[in-house]
Amino acid sequence: MKKIAMFTCLKSNRVCTGAACMKAYLERTKAFAAYEGEETQLVAFSKCNGCGKSLAEEEGLREKLDRLVSIGTDVVHLGLCTADREGKECPVITEVADELTRRGIRVVRGTH
């Protein structure tokens, strides 16, 4: 069974319920269509720790990534909210994605 997590933007969660991400996962649409017919488990729905909070200075963010590794997460989907309207990814999210990849977790940019 493939273990999937979602990682989203803390700032966007002021107005976002995560419902569109969850719907896409549950209905296997958009970025989750690749798992059609495959058994998956959603193991985490996490957020960054805020704008400018890099891994080097943010112990809590490092702990989140450690946890994703320790529970055997196979894939982390980055929410659409992790990029701006022009599609430029947040530098903190890029750092997180690079670290997840370094630790052997596949990163997919997109949810719904």
DSSP file (Angstrom, degrees, kcal/mol; ACC not computed):
  #  RESIDUE AA STRUCTURE BP1 BP2  ACC     N-H-->O    O-->H-N    N-H-->O    O-->H-N    TCO  KAPPA ALPHA  PHI   PSI    X-CA   Y-CA   Z-CA
    1    1 A M              0   0    0      0, 0.0     2,-0.4     0, 0.0    39,-0.2   0.000 360.0 360.0 360.0 132.4    0.0    0.0    0.0
    2    2 A K  E     -a   40   0A   0     37,-2.1    39,-2.4    33,-0.1     2,-0.6  -0.662 360.0-143.5 -83.0 128.4    1.3    3.4   -1.0
    3    3 A K  E     -a   41   0A   0     -2,-0.4    71,-2.2    69,-0.3    72,-1.9  -0.828  21.5-170.9 -96.3 122.9    1.5    5.9    1.9
    4    4 A I  E     -ab  42  75A   0     37,-3.0    39,-3.0    -2,-0.6    40,-0.9  -0.894   9.2-175.9-118.5 141.2    0.7    9.4    0.8
    5    5 A A  E     -ab  44  76A   0     70,-2.3    72,-3.0    -2,-0.4     2,-0.4  -0.923  14.8-142.9-127.6 157.6    1.0   12.8    2.6
    6    6 A M  E     -ab  45  77A   0     38,-2.0    40,-3.0    -2,-0.3     2,-0.4  -0.958   9.5-163.6-119.3 142.8    0.0   16.3    1.6
    7    7 A F  E     +ab  46  78A   0     70,-2.6    72,-2.7    -2,-0.4    40,-0.2  -0.993  17.3 173.7-128.7 125.2    2.0   19.4    2.5
    8    8 A T  E     -a   47   0A   0     38,-2.6    40,-2.0    -2,-0.4     2,-0.4  -0.682  35.8 -83.5-128.3 177.0    0.4   22.8    2.3
    9    9 A C     >  -     0   0    0     38,-0.2     4,-1.0    -2,-0.2    73,-0.1  -0.694  23.9-148.4 -87.3 128.1    1.0   26.5    3.0
   10   10 A L  T >4 S+     0   0    0     -2,-0.4     3,-0.6     1,-0.2     4,-0.2   0.917  98.3  52.8 -59.9 -44.8    0.4   27.7    6.6
   11   11 A K  G >4 S+     0   0    0      1,-0.3     3,-1.6     2,-0.2     4,-0.2   0.897 106.1  52.5 -61.1 -42.2   -0.6   31.2    5.4
   12   12 A S  G >> S+     0   0    0      1,-0.3     3,-1.8     2,-0.2     4,-1.2   0.757  93.3  74.0 -67.2 -22.2   -3.2   29.8    2.9
   13   13 A N  G << S+     0   0    0     -4,-1.0    -1,-0.3    -3,-0.6    -2,-0.2   0.515  74.6  80.6 -73.0  -1.6   -4.8   27.8    5.6
   14   14 A R  G <4 S+     0   0    0     -3,-1.6    -1,-0.3    -4,-0.2    -2,-0.2   0.803 116.0  14.1 -66.6 -28.2   -6.3   31.0    7.0
   15   15 A V  T <4 S+     0   0    0     -3,-1.8     2,-0.4    -4,-0.2    -2,-0.2   0.443 113.2  88.7-123.8  -5.5   -8.9   30.6    4.3
   16   16 A C     <  -     0   0    0     -4,-1.2    -1,-0.0     1,-0.1     0, 0.0  -0.821  45.0-172.6-105.3 133.4   -8.5   27.0    3.2
   17   17 A T        -     0   0    0     -2,-0.4    -1,-0.1    -3,-0.0    -4,-0.1   0.597  44.4-120.6 -91.7 -13.3  -10.2   24.0    4.7
   18   18 A G  S  > S+     0   0    0      3,-0.0     4,-2.6     4,-0.0     5,-0.2   0.479  75.3 129.1  84.3   2.8   -8.2   21.5    2.6
   19   19 A A  H  >  +     0   0    0      1,-0.2     4,-2.8     2,-0.2     5,-0.2   0.876  68.0  50.2 -62.0 -40.5  -11.5   20.2    1.2
   20   20 A A  H  > S+     0   0    0      2,-0.2     4,-2.2     1,-0.2    -1,-0.2   0.896 112.0  48.2 -67.8 -38.4  -10.4   20.4   -2.4
   21   21 A C  H  > S+     0   0    0      2,-0.2     4,-2.2     1,-0.2    -2,-0.2   0.938 114.2  46.4 -63.1 -46.6   -7.2   18.5   -1.7
   22   22 A M  H  X S+     0   0    0     -4,-2.6     4,-3.0     1,-0.2     5,-0.2   0.905 111.6  51.2 -64.0 -41.4   -9.1   15.8    0.2
   23   23 A K  H  X S+     0   0    0     -4,-2.8     4,-2.6     1,-0.2    -1,-0.2   0.927 109.6  49.7 -62.1 -45.0  -11.8   15.5   -2.5
   24   24 A A  H  X>S+     0   0    0     -4,-2.2     5,-2.1     2,-0.2     4,-0.7   0.904 114.0  46.4 -61.1 -40.9   -9.1   15.1   -5.2
   25   25 A Y  H ><5S+     0   0    0     -4,-2.2     3,-0.8     3,-0.2    -2,-0.2   0.961 115.1  44.8 -64.4 -51.3   -7.5   12.4   -3.1
   26   26 A L  H 3<5S+     0   0    0     -4,-3.0    -2,-0.2     1,-0.2    -1,-0.2   0.841 120.5  39.6 -64.8 -34.6  -10.7   10.5   -2.2
   27   27 A E  H 3<5S-     0   0    0     -4,-2.6    -1,-0.2    -5,-0.2    -2,-0.2   0.440 106.0-125.7 -95.0  -0.6  -12.0   10.7   -5.8
   28   28 A R  T <<5 +     0   0    0     -3,-0.8     2,-0.2    -4,-0.7    -3,-0.2   0.930  61.7 139.8  55.1  50.0   -8.6   10.0   -7.4
   29   29 A T    > < +     0   0    0     -5,-2.1     3,-2.3    -6,-0.2    -1,-0.2  -0.667  50.0   2.1-114.6 173.9   -8.8   13.1   -9.6
   30   30 A K  G >  S-     0   0    0      1,-0.3     3,-1.6    -2,-0.2     4,-0.3  -0.237 136.9  -0.7  51.4-126.6   -6.3   15.7  -10.7
   31   31 A A  G 3  S+     0   0    0     80,-1.6     3,-0.5     1,-0.3    -1,-0.3   0.695 136.2  56.5 -67.3 -17.2   -2.8   14.9   -9.2
   32   32 A F  G X  S+     0   0    0     -3,-2.3     3,-1.9    79,-0.5    -1,-0.3   0.458  77.1  92.8 -93.6  -1.1   -4.2   11.8   -7.5
   33   33 A A  G X  S+     0   0    0     -3,-1.6     3,-1.8     1,-0.3    -1,-0.2   0.777  72.6  72.4 -60.8 -25.3   -5.5   10.3  -10.7
   34   34 A A  G 3  S+     0   0    0     -3,-0.5    -1,-0.3    -4,-0.3    -2,-0.1   0.694  92.7  55.8 -62.9 -18.4   -2.2    8.4  -11.0
   35   35 A Y  G X  S+     0   0    0     -3,-1.9     3,-2.8    -6,-0.1    -1,-0.3   0.305  73.2 141.6 -98.8   8.6   -3.3    6.2   -8.1
   36   36 A E  T <  S+     0   0    0     -3,-1.8     3,-0.1     1,-0.3    -3,-0.0  -0.286  79.2   8.1 -53.6 127.0   -6.6    5.0   -9.7
   37   37 A G  T 3  S+     0   0    0      1,-0.3     2,-0.4     0, 0.0    -1,-0.3   0.434 107.1 114.7  80.4  -0.7   -7.0    1.4   -8.9
   38   38 A E  S <  S-     0   0    0     -3,-2.8     2,-0.5   -37,-0.0    -1,-0.3  -0.812  71.0-118.4-104.2 142.8   -4.1    1.4   -6.4
   39   39 A E        +     0   0    0     -2,-0.4   -37,-2.1    -3,-0.1     2,-0.3  -0.683  44.4 169.3 -80.6 124.7   -4.4    0.9   -2.7
   40   40 A T  E     -a    2   0A   0     -2,-0.5     2,-0.4   -39,-0.2   -37,-0.2  -0.883  25.8-151.8-132.2 163.2   -3.3    4.0   -0.9
   41   41 A Q  E     -a    3   0A   0    -39,-2.4   -37,-3.0    -2,-0.3     2,-0.8  -0.989  16.7-137.1-136.4 127.1   -3.3    5.4    2.6
   42   42 A L  E     +a    4   0A   0     -2,-0.4   -37,-0.2   -39,-0.2     3,-0.1  -0.760  29.8 172.0 -82.5 112.2   -3.3    9.1    3.5
   43   43 A V  E     +     0   0A   0    -39,-3.0     2,-0.3    -2,-0.8   -38,-0.2   0.626  56.2  10.9-101.5 -15.9   -0.9    9.2    6.4
   44   44 A A  E     -a    5   0A   0    -40,-0.9   -38,-2.0     2,-0.1     2,-0.4  -0.981  40.7-166.0-162.2 149.2   -0.4   13.0    6.9
   45   45 A F  E     +a    6   0A   0     -2,-0.3     2,-0.2   -40,-0.2   -38,-0.2  -0.866  37.6 168.1-135.0  98.8   -1.8   16.4    6.0
   46   46 A S  E     -a    7   0A   0    -40,-3.0   -38,-2.6    -2,-0.4     2,-0.3  -0.665  24.8-146.8-118.6 165.7    0.8   18.9    7.1
   47   47 A K  E     -a    8   0A   0    -40,-0.2   -38,-0.2    -2,-0.2    17,-0.1  -0.883  26.1-106.4-126.0 157.5    1.6   22.6    6.7
   48   48 A C        -     0   0    0    -40,-2.0     3,-0.1    -2,-0.3    -1,-0.1  -0.140  35.9-112.6 -67.2 179.5    4.8   24.6    6.6
   49   49 A N        -     0   0    0      1,-0.4     2,-0.1     4,-0.3    -1,-0.1   0.261  69.4 -74.9-102.9  12.2    5.7   26.6    9.6
   50   50 A G    >   -     0   0    0      3,-0.1     3,-1.8     2,-0.0    -1,-0.4  -0.333  68.1 -38.1 118.1 162.8    5.3   30.0    7.9
   51   51 A C  T 3  S+     0   0    0      1,-0.3     3,-0.1    -2,-0.1   -42,-0.0  -0.287 123.5   8.4 -59.8 133.4    7.0   32.4    5.5
   52   52 A G  T 3  S+     0   0    0      1,-0.2     2,-1.3    -2,-0.0    -1,-0.3   0.527  86.9 133.9  76.4   5.8   10.7   32.5    5.8
   53   53 A K    <   -     0   0    0     -3,-1.8    -4,-0.3     3,-0.0    -1,-0.2  -0.701  38.9-169.0 -92.5  89.4   11.0   29.6    8.2
   54   54 A S    >>  -     0   0    0     -2,-1.3     4,-1.1     1,-0.1     3,-0.5  -0.261  34.1-111.8 -77.7 163.3   13.8   27.6    6.7
   55   55 A L  T 34 S+     0   0    0      1,-0.2     3,-0.3     2,-0.2     7,-0.2   0.859 114.9  60.5 -60.2 -36.6   14.8   24.1    7.7
   56   56 A A  T 34 S+     0   0    0      1,-0.2    -1,-0.2     6,-0.0     3,-0.1   0.845 117.5  27.9 -62.4 -34.7   18.1   25.4    9.2
   57   57 A E  T <4 S+     0   0    0     -3,-0.5     2,-0.6     1,-0.1    -1,-0.2   0.448 108.2  75.5-107.8  -1.3   16.3   27.6   11.7
   58   58 A E     X  +     0   0    0     -4,-1.1     4,-1.8    -3,-0.3     3,-0.5  -0.808  47.5 178.3-122.0  91.7   13.0   25.8   12.3
   59   59 A E  H  > S+     0   0    0     -2,-0.6     4,-2.3     1,-0.2    -1,-0.2   0.869  83.7  57.6 -58.7 -39.1   13.3   22.7   14.4
   60   60 A G  H  > S+     0   0    0      1,-0.2     4,-1.7     2,-0.2    -1,-0.2   0.868 104.9  50.6 -61.9 -37.0    9.6   22.0   14.3
   61   61 A L  H  > S+     0   0    0     -3,-0.5     4,-1.8     2,-0.2    -1,-0.2   0.901 109.5  50.5 -67.8 -40.8    9.7   21.9   10.5
   62   62 A R  H  X S+     0   0    0     -4,-1.8     4,-2.5    -7,-0.2    -2,-0.2   0.891 108.0  54.0 -62.3 -38.8   12.6   19.4   10.6
   63   63 A E  H  X S+     0   0    0     -4,-2.3     4,-2.3     1,-0.2    -1,-0.2   0.878 104.8  54.2 -63.6 -37.7   10.6   17.3   13.1
   64   64 A K  H  X S+     0   0    0     -4,-1.7     4,-2.1     2,-0.2    -1,-0.2   0.928 110.6  45.6 -61.3 -44.4    7.7   17.2   10.6
   65   65 A L  H  X S+     0   0    0     -4,-1.8     4,-2.0     2,-0.2    -2,-0.2   0.897 110.5  53.8 -67.2 -39.3   10.0   15.8    7.9
   66   66 A D  H  X S+     0   0    0     -4,-2.5     4,-2.8     1,-0.2    -1,-0.2   0.911 108.8  50.2 -58.0 -42.0   11.5   13.3   10.3
   67   67 A R  H  X S+     0   0    0     -4,-2.3     4,-1.9     2,-0.2    -2,-0.2   0.909 106.4  53.6 -65.2 -43.0    8.0   12.1   11.1
   68   68 A L  H  <>S+     0   0    0     -4,-2.1     5,-2.2     1,-0.2    -1,-0.2   0.897 113.2  44.7 -58.8 -39.6    7.1   11.7    7.5
   69   69 A V  H ><5S+     0   0    0     -4,-2.0     3,-1.7     1,-0.2    -2,-0.2   0.936 110.7  53.4 -67.6 -46.4   10.2    9.5    7.1
   70   70 A S  H 3<5S+     0   0    0     -4,-2.8    -2,-0.2     1,-0.3    -1,-0.2   0.773 106.6  51.7 -65.3 -26.6    9.6    7.5   10.2
   71   71 A I  T 3<5S-     0   0    0     -4,-1.9    -1,-0.3    -5,-0.2    -2,-0.2   0.416 117.9-110.7 -90.8   3.6    6.0    6.6    9.2
   72   72 A G  T < 5 -     0   0    0     -3,-1.7   -69,-0.3     1,-0.2    -3,-0.2   0.817  44.5-173.5  78.5  31.3    7.2    5.3    5.9
   73   73 A T      < -     0   0    0     -5,-2.2    -1,-0.2    -6,-0.2   -69,-0.2  -0.375  10.2-172.8 -60.6 130.8    5.7    8.0    3.6
   74   74 A D        +     0   0    0    -71,-2.2    32,-2.1     1,-0.3     2,-0.4   0.832  67.2  18.5 -91.3 -39.6    6.2    7.1    0.0
   75   75 A V  E     -bc   4 106A   0    -72,-1.9   -70,-2.3    30,-0.2     2,-0.5  -0.996  57.5-159.9-139.6 136.8    4.9   10.3   -1.7
   76   76 A V  E     -bc   5 107A   0     30,-2.7    32,-2.7    -2,-0.4     2,-0.5  -0.982  12.5-154.5-116.1 124.1    4.3   13.8   -0.6
   77   77 A H  E     -bc   6 108A   0    -72,-3.0   -70,-2.6    -2,-0.5     2,-0.5  -0.852  11.2-141.8 -95.5 128.1    2.0   16.0   -2.7
   78   78 A L  E     -bc   7 109A   0     30,-3.0    32,-1.9    -2,-0.5   -70,-0.2  -0.789  23.9-119.1 -89.9 128.2    2.6   19.7   -2.4
   79   79 A G    >   -     0   0    0    -72,-2.7     3,-2.0    -2,-0.5     4,-0.1  -0.185  19.1-113.9 -63.1 156.0   -0.6   21.7   -2.4
   80   80 A L  G >  S+     0   0    0      1,-0.3     3,-1.4     2,-0.1    -1,-0.1   0.786 114.1  70.8 -58.4 -26.5   -1.4   24.3   -5.1
   81   81 A C  G 3  S+     0   0    0      1,-0.3    -1,-0.3   -72,-0.0   -69,-0.1   0.550  77.9  78.0 -69.4  -7.7   -1.1   26.9   -2.4
   82   82 A T  G <  S+     0   0    0     -3,-2.0     8,-2.7   -75,-0.1     2,-0.3   0.446  94.2  53.8 -84.4   1.6    2.6   26.3   -2.2
   83   83 A A  B <  S-D   89   0B   0     -3,-1.4     6,-0.3     6,-0.3   -74,-0.1  -0.936  87.4-115.0-129.0 155.7    3.1   28.4   -5.3
   84   84 A D    >   -     0   0    0      4,-2.5     3,-2.2    -2,-0.3    -2,-0.1  -0.173  45.1 -84.9 -80.9-178.5    2.0   31.9   -6.1
   85   85 A R  T 3  S+     0   0    0      1,-0.3    -1,-0.1     2,-0.1    -4,-0.0   0.758 130.5  53.2 -61.0 -25.7   -0.5   32.9   -8.8
   86   86 A E  T 3  S-     0   0    0      2,-0.1    -1,-0.3     3,-0.0     3,-0.1   0.474 121.9-106.6 -87.6  -2.4    2.2   33.0  -11.4
   87   87 A G    <   +     0   0    0     -3,-2.2     2,-0.5     1,-0.3    -2,-0.1   0.509  69.2 147.3  91.9   4.9    3.3   29.4  -10.4
   88   88 A K        -     0   0    0      1,-0.1    -4,-2.5    -5,-0.0    -1,-0.3  -0.643  46.2-128.9 -78.5 122.4    6.5   30.4   -8.6
   89   89 A E  B     -D   83   0B   0     -2,-0.5    -6,-0.3    -6,-0.3    -1,-0.1  -0.429  23.8-103.1 -73.8 142.9    7.1   28.0   -5.7
   90   90 A C     >  -     0   0    0     -8,-2.7     4,-2.3     1,-0.1     5,-0.2  -0.396  26.4-130.2 -59.8 135.5    7.7   29.3   -2.2
   91   91 A P  H  > S+     0   0    0      0, 0.0     4,-2.1     0, 0.0    -1,-0.1   0.839 108.1  53.6 -62.5 -32.4   11.4   29.0   -1.4
   92   92 A V  H  > S+     0   0    0      2,-0.2     4,-2.5     1,-0.2     5,-0.1   0.926 109.6  48.0 -65.5 -43.3   10.7   27.3    1.9
   93   93 A I  H  > S+     0   0    0      2,-0.2     4,-3.1     1,-0.2     5,-0.2   0.891 109.3  53.2 -65.0 -39.4    8.6   24.7    0.1
   94   94 A T  H  X S+     0   0    0     -4,-2.3     4,-2.5     2,-0.2    -1,-0.2   0.917 110.1  48.4 -60.2 -42.6   11.4   24.2   -2.5
   95   95 A E  H  X S+     0   0    0     -4,-2.1     4,-2.1     2,-0.2    -2,-0.2   0.917 112.6  48.0 -63.1 -43.7   13.8   23.5    0.4
   96   96 A V  H  X S+     0   0    0     -4,-2.5     4,-2.7     2,-0.2    -2,-0.2   0.931 111.9  49.6 -61.8 -46.5   11.3   21.1    2.0
   97   97 A A  H  X S+     0   0    0     -4,-3.1     4,-2.4     1,-0.2    -2,-0.2   0.910 110.4  50.1 -60.9 -43.2   10.8   19.3   -1.3
   98   98 A D  H  X S+     0   0    0     -4,-2.5     4,-2.3    -5,-0.2    -1,-0.2   0.903 112.0  47.9 -62.3 -41.0   14.5   19.0   -1.9
   99   99 A E  H  X S+     0   0    0     -4,-2.1     4,-1.7     2,-0.2    -2,-0.2   0.905 110.5  50.8 -68.1 -41.4   15.0   17.6    1.6
  100  100 A L  H  <>S+     0   0    0     -4,-2.7     5,-2.7     2,-0.2    -2,-0.2   0.928 111.7  48.3 -60.6 -44.3   12.2   15.1    1.2
  101  101 A T  H ><5S+     0   0    0     -4,-2.4     3,-1.8     1,-0.2    -2,-0.2   0.918 108.6  53.8 -61.1 -44.0   13.7   13.9   -2.1
  102  102 A R  H 3<5S+     0   0    0     -4,-2.3    -1,-0.2     1,-0.3    -2,-0.2   0.837 107.5  52.2 -58.6 -33.3   17.1   13.6   -0.5
  103  103 A R  T 3<5S-     0   0    0     -4,-1.7    -1,-0.3     2,-0.1    -2,-0.2   0.372 126.3-100.2 -87.8   4.7   15.5   11.4    2.2
  104  104 A G  T < 5S+     0   0    0     -3,-1.8     2,-0.5     1,-0.3    -3,-0.2   0.617  79.8 130.5  92.0  12.8   14.0    9.1   -0.5
  105  105 A I      < -     0   0    0     -5,-2.7    -1,-0.3    -6,-0.2     2,-0.2  -0.879  56.7-126.5-101.5 128.1   10.4   10.4   -0.5
  106  106 A R  E     -c   75   0A   0    -32,-2.1   -30,-2.7    -2,-0.5     2,-0.5  -0.508  22.3-149.1 -71.9 137.9    9.0   11.2   -3.9
  107  107 A V  E     -c   76   0A   0    -32,-0.2     2,-0.5    -2,-0.2   -30,-0.2  -0.934  11.0-169.2-113.1 130.5    7.5   14.7   -4.2
  108  108 A V  E     -c   77   0A   0    -32,-2.7   -30,-3.0    -2,-0.5     2,-1.0  -0.981  18.0-140.1-117.4 126.2    4.6   15.5   -6.5
  109  109 A R  E     +c   78   0A   0     -2,-0.5     2,-0.1   -32,-0.2   -30,-0.1  -0.758  69.5  39.2 -89.2 103.8    3.8   19.2   -7.1
  110  110 A G        -     0   0    0    -32,-1.9   -32,-0.1    -2,-1.0   -31,-0.1  -0.399  39.7-176.6 135.0 149.7    0.0   19.4   -7.1
  111  111 A T              0   0    0     -2,-0.1   -80,-1.6   -34,-0.1   -79,-0.5   0.422 360.0 360.0-132.0 -72.9   -3.1   18.1   -5.4
  112  112 A H              0   0    0    -82,-0.2   -82,-0.1   -81,-0.1   -33,-0.1   0.382 360.0 360.0-115.0 360.0   -6.3   19.5   -7.1
